[in-house]
Amino acid sequence: MYLVHLAVASPGDIPVPAEIKQLLAASAPDVLEHVSVHPRERPHPVIGLFLRVTSLNEAETTAELIWEHAVAASPRLAGWRLRRAEVPLVPYDMS
């Protein structure tokens, strides 16, 4: 399982739609385990997708596709833009 962060930009100063979790879940019910929304993150809201996939590359690509399908299916996401989709890498402290 991988956590992918989607950094998204709104068309103006509007909040993340309240139903964003449901919109994303409907786009990939077979691989999406959980959605976490961080609407106050700056400079852009961040949406965390926990995905059941086998590789980091597949996780980031799948997250982008989930976003694209949700945007295409929902007029509420018109104008929203995906800035990046990436697995957050956490440094390992060997001390």
N, C-alpha and C positions, 0 to 999 in steps of 0.2 A: 504494500500500500504506500502511496505517495501523497504528500500534501503539496498542492500547487497553489500559489498565490496569483490571483488575477488582479492587476491594478487597472482600474477602470476610470474613465473620465466622463463626466456628465455634460450634456449640452446646456451649459449655463450653470446656475446655482440651484440645482434641484437635487433632492435627496435620492438615495438608492431606493428604487421601488420596494414597497413593503413585501411584495410577493416574489422577490428575487430568488429566494430559496426554492420555491415551487417551480418557477420558470426553468431554473437550471436543472433541477431534479427530473423534470419531465423530458429533458433533452437527452438524458443518458442514464436511465434507471438501472441498467445492467452493470455499470462500472462506478457509479457515484455512490459513495457510502455516506457522506456527510457534507453539509455546506455551512461555513462559518462566515458571517458578514461583519466587517469592521468599517462602518460608514463614516466614522470620524477620523480615520487615518489620513494623514497629510503627506504629500500634497494631493493624493488621490485615494478614494475609497479602495479597500482591498477585500476581495472575496476569496476565502480559502475553500478549495475543493479537495476532499479526501477521496482518492481514486484507487480502485482495485485494478492495477495494471502491473506489467512485469518489468518495466524499465523507466528510468528518469526521462529519457527522450519521449517514450510513449505517453508518459504522464503529461508532459508539457504540451505535446501535440493534441492529445485527447482533450485537455482543458480548453485549448483554443477552439476546437471543434464544438465543444459543449456551449461555449459562449456564442459562437456564430449561429448555432441552431436556435438558441434561446432568443437572440436578437431578431432573427428572421421570423420567429413564431410570435413575437410579442410587440405590438405597437408601442407599449410602455417603454421599451428599450430603444426606440428609434432615436438616433442621435448619440446614444452612448457609444463610447469607443474603448476598445481594449488597448491599453498602453503596453502591457506585457503579461506574459504567463510564464511563471518560473517556479521551480522548486527552490525554496529558501535553503541555502547551504549554511549550516552552522559549524563554525570552527571547532575542532576537537582539541581539548586541552590535555596534553600528555603529562602535565606536572602532577 
